[in-house]
Amino acid sequence: VVALAGYTRTNHVQEFVIAAVGGGPLRPLYPDVPDNYRARLDLQWPIYSGGRAEALVAAARAERAATGADLSTARADLRLEITRAFWALVTARESESVLDRSLASLDSHLQDVRSRLKEGLVPPNEVLSAEARQSRGRVLALEARNLRASVEVDLRRLLGDDGAGALVPELPADGVEGAADPAALVEEALRQRPERQAFQDRLAASRARERAARASARPQIGVVGGYDYARPNPRIFPRVEAWEDSWDVSVNVSWSLWDGGRRRAEEAEAAAAARVVEARAGEFDRQIALDVRQRWLEADSSRAAIAAAADGVRAALEARRVLQERYAAGVATSTEVLDAETAVLQAELDHTRAVAGERLARARLDPAVGR
């Protein structure tokens, strides 16, 4: 339904008049009306388009569904990025904590070495070595603090958080989940990946556009109606400089008998686009299998790394205990005890990194499967 209005100014013309029967006044049959006004309410309704309108509607709906699948993919990517930044912050905070505790141990060790130097139990180079290790520890602690701040800013960006306070991540419950068989995960990914659904929807849209191009070769039938209100109204004779109304209803049939090959070109273009989407969908299916298996292997390796890191923590704790007993017996140096304490802290950090790596590998596996 369309509303139209317009004004047209024409040149003056000589009026065409006739004399009335019996010698009456002259009557103008075509008066000079240079000011022409028109208002029209127009209705057009295609009642048969050979399937073109239906195909275009189907193409639009399929494209809308494909765009929705793209949005789901973007959300999954955002969840993965947030998960990555979260565990990076957990690791950075743990590294900062480990280095702060190590620095405290170095400070205590330096005081102990200085006391031993005053008593003549150690040579001066032991103090210099302890001071060098302390300086190195301060640099590492500063780097860890700056890294934690950088990761925190990245996580705030992903969360859309403009706050100024420190982010304190709440760690989920411990536990390592075993992944299902990779073949089953591949089948699940083929059913659930939003990117694959987007390919299918765009293939349907291309097929629908191909049908729409083919339908343009069929006759097109439509109903047209309108209501005119004009001064003068060209449908009323003789012309009168007054507002007059009129209406019309028509049924129009059009059939394009020859268009210079345009329809065939449009149909071929839509068919080629469909073949491209099919080829990309096939390649994506193969990529899915590769992606899922790689993510499954990463998760499997990460689970093994957690067990190895736990063994490392137990070994480091036992080594520290033995060295502390030897130091108390006077057969071990304070440097060896300090190294053992640092090894415990490093083993705990490695365990935290292994847990973060396993959670991140699991988070990467979920979007690969389409969860």
N, C-alpha and C positions, 0 to 999 in steps of 0.2 A: 504494500500500500504506500503510495507516494503522493504527497501534496505539492502542487506546482503553482506558482504565481509569476506573472510577468507583465511588463509594460513595454509597448512598442510605439515609437513615434514615426509616422510616415509623412511623405511629402503631400502637399495639397493636390487634389485631382479635381477635374471638372465634373460637377455633379451630372448624373443622368436622370432626367425628369421626364414625365409624361403629363399630358393634360387630361384632366378628368372629363368624363362624358358630360356633355351639356354645357361646356364652357366654364367649368369650375376652376379652382386654383390649381397650379402645377403641383404634381406629387413626385418627390424624389424617389427613384428606385435604387440609386447608388449614390448616397450622399458623400460629401467630403468630411471624413472623420479621421483627422490625423492622430488623435490620441486613442490608442487601443489598449485595453486592460483585459487580463485573462486570469482566472483562477480555476484550477482543475484538481479533482481528487481521482487518482488513477489506481486501479487494481489490476494486478497481473498474477495469474495462477497457472503454472505449468501442470497440466493434468496427465501428460504422458511425455516422457523424455527418453524412452527406449532403455531405461535403467540407468541413465547417466546421473540423475540426482541421487538415487539410492546409493550408487557406487561412490559418489563424492562424500556422502554422509558417512558411509562405512569407512572410507579412507581417513576422514577427519577423526572419527572415533578411535580408530586404530592408532593414529598418530598421537592422540591424547593419552591413550594407554601406554604407548612407548615412552612418552615424556614422563608419565608417572613412574615407570620403571627406572628411568634415568634419575629421577629424584630419589628413589629408594637406594640406588647405587651410590649417589652422593652422600646420603645419610650414613650408609655403611662405611664409606671411606672416612667420614668425619668421626664415627665411633672408633674406628681403628686408630686414627691420629690422636684422639683423646686418650685412648688406652696406652698408646706408645708414650705420649708425654707424661701420663700418670706414673708409669713404671720407671720412666727416666728420672722423674722427680724423686720417687722412692729410692732409687739407686744413688742419686746424687746426695740426698739427705743422709743415707747410710754411710756413704763415702766421707761426707763432712764429719759425721759423728765419729767414725773410725779414726780419722786424722786428728780430730780434736783430742780424743783419748790417747792416741799415740804421742801427740805433742805434750800432753800432761805427763806421760811416762818419761818422755825425754827430759822434761824439766826436772822431774824427780831424780832421774839418773844423773843429770849434770850436777845437781847439788851433792849427790852421793860421791861422785868422782872428785869433786872439789874438796870435800871433807877428807877423802882418802889421800888426796895430794898433800894436804896440810899435815897429815899423820905420816907421810912418807911411804905410803903403801903402793902408790902407782906413780909412773913417770908423768912428766908434764904433757906429753903428746896425747895421753888419754883424755885430758881436759879439752885439748884442741879438737880431737875427734868428736867428743860429745857435743861441743859447741857447734861444730860443722853440721852434725846430724840434726841438732835443734834448729839451726837456720834453715836447713833443707825442709824440715818438717813444717816450719812456719810458712814457707813458700807453697808447699803442697796443700796446706790447710786453706790458705788464701785462694788458691786455684779452685779447690773444691767448693768453697763458699761462693765464689763467682759463678761457677758452673751451676750450682743449685739455684742461684738467682736467675740465671739465664733460662734454665729449664722451667722455672716457675712462671716467668714472663710468657714463655711459649704456651704453657698450659692455660694461663689466663686468656691469651688470645683465642685459643680454640674454644674455651668455655664462654667467651664474651663477657668476662668478668673484669670490671674496671676498678676493683677494690685495691686497697693499699696494704692490707694485712698479709701476713705470711699464710701460705697454703699448707695445711697439714693433712696429708693423705691418710685416709682410714683404710688400713690394709684389710682385704677380705680374709676369710678363714683359710687356714692352711689346708693343703690337700692337693694331691696331684691326680687329675682325672685322666684315665686312659682313653685314647681316641678309638673310634670304631675302625672296622676294616677299611682300608683305603678304597677298595672297589665299591663298597656300600656308600662311602662318602662321595665318590664320583657320581654315582647314580642320584644321590640326593642333590648334589650341585646341579646336575642337568635338569632337575625338576624345579629347583628353587632360585637359581641365580637370576636376579632382576635384569642383568644385561642380556641374558639369553631370551627372557620374555620380551625385552625391548626389540631384539632382532626379529622375533616372531611377529610382534605387532607391526613393525615397519615393513616386514614382508607382506603382511595382510594389507597394509595401506598401499603398497606398490601394486599389488594385484588388483585392488579396488580401483586405483587410478587407471590401470590398464583397461579394466572393464568400462570405466567412464569414457575413455578415449574411443573405445570400440563402439560404444552406444551412440556417439555423435553421428554415426553413419545412418542411424535409423531416423524416421520422421519424428519431429517434435511438435506436440500439440499443446496449445495453451489457451486459456480464457482471459480476455482483456475487457475491462469495463471502466467507465469513468463518468464523472459528473463535472460539467463545465458551467461556469458563471462568468460571463464576459460582457464587455461593452466596447464595441458592438459585438454581437455573437455572430460569427461567420456562418453558422448553420441556419440562421433565420433570414429569410428573404421577405421583403427588402431589408437592407441594412438600416438599423436605427441606432442613434446615439443614446442608447439606454442599456441598463443591465438586464440581460436575459439569461435564462438557464437552459441547459440541454443535457442529455445523457446518451451514452452509447454502450452497447455490449457486443462483443465479437468473439468468435472462435477462430484461431489462426493455426494453420498447419504449415510447417516449414520442413524442407527436406534438402539437405546439402547434397547435390548430385556430383559436384566436383569442387575440390578445394585445393587443387594443386599439390596433393600429397601431404597436406598438413596433418590430417587425421592419422594417417599411417605413421608419420614421423613421431607424433605424440604417443601412439600406441607402442612403437618400437622403443622409444625412450623409457616409458614406464616398464616395459618388459625387461630392458637392460638393467634398470634400477633394481628390479626384483631379483635378477640373477646375481647382481652384486651383493645384495643383502643375503641371499642364500649362500654364496661363497664365503662371506664374512662370518655367517652363523656356523658353517661347517668348521672353519678355522678356529672359531671361538670354542666350539665343543672340544676340539683337540687340545686347545690351550687350557680348558677347564681341567681336563684329566692331568695335565702336567702340573698345573698350579696346585691342585688338591694334593697330589702325591708329594710334591716338594714341601708344602706346608705340613703334611703329616710327618714326613721325615724330620723336619725341623722340630716339631713337637716331641717326637720320639727321642731325638738327641737331647733335647732340653730336659726331659724327664730323667734320662740317664745322668746328665750333668748335675742335677739336684742330689741324686744319691752319692755321686762322687764328692760333691762339695760337703755333704754331711759327714762322709768319712774323713775328709780333710779337717773339718772342725774337731772331730773326736781325736784325731792324731795330734793336732796342734795343742789341744788342751792337755793331753797326756804328756807331750814333750815339755810343756811349760811346768807341769807338776814335777817332773823328774828334775828339771834344771833348778827349780826352786829348792828342792831337797838337796841337790848337790851344792848349790850356793850356800845354803845354811850349814852344810858340812865343810865349806871352805875349799871345795874342789872345782868350783865353777866361778867364772867372772860375772860381774854385773852386766857386762855387755852381752854375754850369752843369754842371760835372763831377759834382758830388754829385747833382744832379737826374738826370743820365744814369745814374749808378750805381743810383739808386733806381728808375728806369724799367726797368733790366735785371732787378732783383729782382722788381718788380711783374709784368713780362712772364713770368718764370719761374713766379711764383705763379699767374698766369692760365693758363699751360700745365698746371700741376698740377691746377688746378680743372677745366680742360676735360677732362683725362684721367679725373679722378674722376667728372665728370658723365657721360662716355660709359660708364664701367663701371657707374655706378648706373642709367643708362637701359637698358643691356643687362640688368642684374639685374632691373629692373622688367618688361622684355619677357618674360623667362623664365617667371615665374608667370602672366603674361597668356596665354602660349601653353600653359601646363600642364606645364612642364618641372620 
